[in-house]
Amino acid sequence: MNDLECFQPTREQFGIFWKYIMNPNITDIDYNGRELWLADLKKGHYKAKEVISEAFLEQFTHNIGNCVNRQFNKANRVLEADTRELRISILHHSVAVSGTSICIRKSPPIIRSRIRDMIASGFCEEKVLHLLINCVLAGMNFVVGGEPGHGKTEFTKFLMQFIPPSQRVITIEDSLEIHYSAINPGSDCVEIRVDEDFDYTAAIKACLRQNPKWLILSEARSVEVTSLLEQWSTGVKGFTTIHLDDLRKLPDRIQNMMDNVNDADRMENRIYRYVNVGVLVRKREEEGGRISRYMDQMCFYSREGQENKIYLLVKDGELISNELPPDIVRKMEEEHMEDPFLCDKFQCYIEEGR
C-alpha cells in the first residue's frame, strides 16, 4: 500500500487549515513562515487573519510526516505528501530562513471550467472553443503551456472530457491531479502514478502494451518528453502540460530538456510533426482582487515537406487568423468536419453542463 492510499486527511491532522480545505472556492493554502495566504476563486489572493503558532506548526508537520512515514528535521528538510485531492509541500525552517514554509494545493475531481462560463468570462472567443473541441474529437495531440498556477491542468481537464468514453485513456502523474476516471465516469481509463522506482520514462514505455488510444502526461519536465513523442508517433493521441510563456518557444523548450545535443537536434522535426495544437493560458487579477484565466495564445505546429511552421491563430487573447495547416484541415475532413470552427455537438455539450 502506497502513501497515497494510506493518507486520508482529517480535521485533526489539519487543524486551522481544515476550514480552508473544505471551502470549494479556495485553491491554494500557503504559509510563508509569518503569514497565511489564500488563493480564492472569488476573492483572489489575500492574507488570512489567523496567526499560526509554533506549536501548531510542530504538530501539523508531525502529523503529515506520520501519515507518509517520513521524518521532517534538519537532516530531512523537505516533506511532501499527497491525498486524493491535496498536494502538500513543506520546507524546514533550517532552509526556509523566514520560517517553516507550507504549500497546500487543492486538486478536487471536478471540472471548474464550463463552456458557458468560459464564453461569458472572456476566456476565449466562442469559435475558438468550437475549433479546440473539434481538435479533440479529431484526435489531435495537445500541449497546454503556462506559468505555475495559471490553470494549465484545469484547462486540460476541460478539453479531455470530449474524448469519447470508449477510447482508452492512460494518465501518468506523480501527484494525482487529473482525476480522469472520477471526472469522466464510465470511460475506459488507466491511471498511473510514478515514483522513484517507476519513473515517467518507464511508465510511458510500459503503456505501449496497455493498448492506449490516448496517453496523457500530467507535465513534461525532462527527457521523458522523448518517450512521449515516440508514443505519439505511433498514432497514440495525447495531452501534456509544460511551463512556458510563449508557444513559439515550445520547440526550443522541449529541445533544452534533452540530455544529448544530437537528440535535441533530431527532436525539432518530430515536435512539429507530432505536436498538433498548442494553447497558452494566463491569469489576471480583476477589480476587487478576483482572479480570472484566459487564453493568451493558440497555435498549430506543422511539418510541411522540409519546413517547420507555426500557425498562430490567437495572440494576446485575440483571434488573429483563421488559417489552418493542410494536415489539420485533412484530419478535420476525415472526421467529416466541414467547418473546423463549428462543432456540431457544441449546443448539446452546453446543455449537458460541459
C-alpha positions in Angstrom: 0.0 0.0 0.0 1.5 3.3 -1.0 1.4 6.7 0.7 -1.5 7.9 -1.3 -3.7 5.1 -0.2 -2.7 5.4 3.4 -3.2 9.1 3.8 -6.8 10.1 4.3 -7.0 13.7 5.6 -8.9 14.6 8.7 -9.8 17.7 10.7 -7.5 16.6 13.5 -4.5 16.4 11.2 -5.0 19.8 9.5 -6.4 21.9 12.4 -6.5 25.6 11.4 -6.2 24.7 7.7 -9.2 22.4 7.7 -11.9 25.0 7.1 -10.0 26.3 4.1 -9.6 22.8 2.7 -13.3 22.3 2.9 -14.0 25.7 1.2 -14.6 24.8 -2.5 -13.6 28.3 -3.6 -10.1 28.1 -2.1 -7.5 26.5 -4.4 -4.2 27.2 -2.5 -3.3 27.5 1.1 0.2 28.9 1.7 2.2 29.8 4.8 5.4 31.7 4.4 6.8 31.4 7.9 5.0 34.5 9.1 1.6 34.8 7.4 -1.1 32.6 6.0 -2.1 33.4 2.4 -5.1 32.0 0.4 -5.9 31.8 -3.3 -9.7 32.1 -3.7 -11.6 31.8 -7.0 -13.9 34.7 -6.0 -11.7 36.9 -3.7 -8.3 36.4 -5.4 -5.1 36.2 -3.4 -5.3 37.5 0.1 -3.9 37.3 3.6 -5.9 35.4 6.2 -6.4 36.6 9.8 -5.2 33.5 11.6 -1.9 33.6 13.5 0.0 30.3 13.1 1.8 29.3 16.2 5.0 27.3 16.5 3.1 24.7 18.5 0.6 24.2 15.6 3.4 24.1 13.0 5.2 21.4 15.0 2.1 19.3 15.4 1.0 19.8 11.8 4.3 18.7 10.3 4.5 15.8 12.8 1.0 14.7 11.6 1.9 14.9 8.0 5.2 13.1 8.5 3.5 10.3 10.3 0.9 10.0 7.5 3.6 9.3 4.9 6.1 7.6 7.3 8.8 10.3 6.7 10.9 12.4 9.0 11.0 16.2 9.0 14.0 17.8 10.5 17.4 19.4 9.7 18.5 16.2 8.0 15.3 15.8 6.1 14.3 19.3 5.2 11.6 18.7 2.6 8.4 16.9 3.4 6.0 16.2 0.5 2.7 14.3 0.8 -0.5 13.7 -1.3 -4.0 12.8 -0.7 -6.6 12.2 -3.5 -7.2 15.9 -3.6 -4.3 17.7 -1.9 -0.6 18.2 -2.8 1.4 19.2 0.3 4.9 20.6 0.3 6.8 21.7 3.4 10.2 23.3 3.8 12.0 23.1 7.1 13.0 26.4 8.8 16.7 25.4 8.6 16.5 26.2 4.9 13.5 28.5 4.7 15.0 31.4 6.7 11.7 33.2 7.1 10.3 30.1 8.9 8.7 26.8 8.0 7.1 27.2 4.6 3.9 25.3 3.7 2.1 25.0 0.4 -1.1 23.1 0.1 -2.6 22.9 -3.4 -6.1 21.5 -3.9 -6.9 19.4 -6.9 -10.5 18.2 -6.5 -12.0 15.7 -9.0 -14.2 18.3 -10.7 -14.0 20.5 -13.8 -14.2 24.1 -12.9 -14.4 25.4 -16.4 -17.7 25.2 -18.3 -18.4 26.4 -21.9 -21.0 29.0 -20.9 -18.7 30.4 -18.1 -15.7 30.5 -20.4 -17.5 32.4 -23.0 -19.1 34.8 -20.5 -15.8 35.5 -18.7 -13.9 36.2 -22.0 -11.6 33.2 -21.6 -11.6 33.0 -25.4 -13.9 33.6 -28.4 -16.6 31.0 -28.9 -15.4 29.9 -32.3 -12.0 29.1 -30.7 -13.7 26.7 -28.3 -15.6 25.1 -31.3 -12.2 24.6 -33.0 -10.5 23.1 -30.0 -13.3 20.7 -29.2 -13.2 19.6 -32.9 -9.5 19.1 -32.5 -10.1 16.7 -29.6 -12.8 14.9 -31.5 -10.4 14.5 -34.4 -7.8 13.0 -32.2 -5.0 15.6 -32.2 -2.1 16.0 -29.8 -2.2 18.9 -27.4 0.4 20.8 -25.3 -1.0 23.3 -22.8 1.5 25.8 -21.7 1.6 28.5 -19.0 3.2 29.5 -15.8 2.6 27.7 -12.4 -0.9 28.4 -11.1 -2.2 29.8 -14.3 -4.7 27.0 -15.0 -2.9 24.5 -17.3 -4.2 21.4 -15.7 -7.8 22.8 -15.3 -8.0 23.7 -19.0 -6.6 20.3 -19.9 -9.3 18.6 -17.8 -11.9 20.7 -19.6 -10.6 19.5 -23.0 -10.2 15.9 -22.1 -13.9 15.5 -21.3 -14.6 15.5 -25.0 -12.6 12.3 -25.6 -15.1 9.5 -26.4 -15.6 7.3 -23.4 -14.9 4.1 -25.4 -11.4 5.2 -26.3 -8.9 4.0 -23.7 -7.1 6.8 -21.9 -3.9 6.3 -19.8 -2.9 9.1 -17.5 0.6 9.3 -16.0 1.2 11.6 -13.0 3.5 11.9 -9.9 0.7 13.6 -8.0 -2.9 12.8 -9.0 -4.5 16.0 -10.2 -6.3 14.9 -13.4 -8.8 12.5 -11.8 -9.8 11.3 -15.2 -12.0 8.4 -14.0 -13.8 10.4 -11.4 -14.5 13.3 -13.8 -15.4 11.0 -16.8 -17.4 8.1 -15.2 -17.9 5.1 -17.4 -14.8 5.9 -19.5 -12.0 3.3 -20.3 -9.2 4.7 -18.3 -6.0 3.5 -16.6 -4.4 5.9 -14.1 -0.7 5.5 -13.4 1.3 7.2 -10.6 5.0 7.3 -11.0 7.5 7.2 -8.1 11.3 6.8 -7.5 11.2 3.2 -8.7 8.9 3.7 -11.7 9.7 7.0 -13.4 7.9 8.8 -16.2 10.0 7.3 -19.0 9.4 3.7 -17.7 5.7 4.4 -17.3 5.4 5.8 -20.8 7.2 2.8 -22.4 5.1 0.4 -20.3 1.9 2.0 -21.6 2.5 0.8 -25.2 1.4 -2.8 -24.2 -1.7 -1.4 -22.5 -3.5 -0.6 -25.8 -3.9 3.1 -25.2 -5.8 5.4 -27.6 -4.8 8.4 -25.6 -1.7 8.9 -23.5 -1.8 11.9 -21.1 1.3 13.1 -19.3 0.5 15.5 -16.5 3.6 17.6 -17.1 6.5 17.5 -19.5 9.6 18.4 -17.4 12.6 16.5 -18.7 13.9 13.7 -21.0 10.6 11.8 -20.7 9.2 14.0 -23.4 11.2 12.0 -25.9 9.3 8.8 -24.9 6.0 10.7 -25.1 6.7 11.9 -28.7 7.7 8.4 -29.6 4.3 7.1 -28.4 2.5 9.9 -30.2 4.4 9.0 -33.4 2.8 5.5 -33.3 -0.7 7.0 -33.6 -1.4 7.2 -29.9 -3.0 10.6 -29.2 -2.5 12.7 -26.1 -2.1 15.7 -23.9 0.6 17.2 -21.7 1.3 20.5 -20.0 4.5 22.5 -19.8 5.9 25.6 -18.1 6.1 28.1 -20.9 5.5 31.8 -21.6 5.2 31.8 -25.4 4.0 29.0 -27.7 6.7 30.0 -30.3 9.3 28.9 -27.8 7.9 25.4 -27.4 10.3 23.6 -29.8 13.3 25.2 -28.1 11.9 24.5 -24.6 11.5 20.8 -25.4 14.9 20.6 -27.1 16.5 22.0 -24.0 15.1 19.1 -21.9 17.3 16.7 -23.8 20.5 15.3 -22.3 22.1 14.7 -25.6 22.7 17.6 -28.1 22.3 15.3 -31.1 19.0 14.0 -29.7 17.9 17.7 -29.4 18.8 18.4 -33.0 16.7 15.4 -34.2 13.9 16.3 -31.9 12.9 19.5 -33.6 11.3 18.0 -36.7 9.4 15.4 -34.6 8.0 18.2 -32.4 6.5 19.9 -35.5 5.2 16.6 -36.8 3.7 15.1 -33.7 2.6 18.1 -31.6 -0.5 19.4 -33.3 -2.1 22.0 -31.0 -0.5 24.5 -28.6 -2.5 26.5 -26.1 -1.1 29.1 -23.7 -3.2 30.1 -20.6 -2.7 33.0 -18.3 -4.3 34.5 -15.3 -5.0 38.1 -14.4 -6.3 39.9 -11.4 -9.6 41.8 -11.9 -11.0 44.7 -10.0 -11.6 43.6 -6.4 -8.8 41.0 -6.5 -10.8 38.3 -8.3 -8.6 36.1 -10.4 -9.6 35.1 -13.9 -8.0 32.9 -16.5 -7.8 33.5 -20.3 -6.3 32.0 -23.4 -3.4 34.2 -24.4 -2.2 32.2 -27.4 -3.3 29.2 -29.5 -1.5 27.7 -32.4 -0.9 24.7 -34.7 2.5 23.2 -35.3 3.1 21.7 -38.7 5.9 19.9 -40.6 5.4 20.6 -44.3 7.9 19.0 -46.6 11.3 20.1 -45.3 9.9 23.1 -43.4 8.6 23.6 -39.9 5.8 26.1 -39.4 3.8 27.6 -36.6 0.3 28.8 -37.4 -0.5 31.3 -34.7 -4.3 31.8 -34.5 -4.7 33.5 -31.1 -2.3 36.2 -29.9 -2.7 38.4 -26.8 -6.1 36.8 -26.3 -7.4 37.9 -29.8 -8.2 35.7 -32.8 -5.9 37.0 -35.5 -6.1 34.3 -38.1 -8.3 31.5 -39.5 -5.6 29.8 -41.5 -5.0 26.2 -40.6 -2.2 23.8 -41.7 -3.1 21.5 -44.6 -2.6 18.4 -42.4 -5.0 19.8 -39.8 -7.6 20.5 -42.5 -7.2 17.0 -43.7 -7.7 15.5 -40.3 -10.9 17.5 -39.9 -12.2 16.4 -43.3 -11.5 12.8 -42.4 -13.8 13.3 -39.4 -16.5 14.9 -41.7 -16.0 18.3 -40.1 -16.8 20.7 -42.9 -16.1 23.8 -40.9 -13.3 23.4 -38.3 -14.7 26.5 -36.4 -18.1 24.9 -36.0 -18.6 21.9 -33.7 -21.9 20.2 -34.5 -22.2 18.9 -30.9 -21.5 22.3 -29.2 -25.0 23.1 -28.1 -25.5 19.6 -26.8 -22.4 19.9 -24.7 -23.7 23.1 -23.3 -27.0 21.5 -22.4 -25.1 18.7 -20.7 -23.4 21.2 -18.5 -19.9 20.8 -20.0 
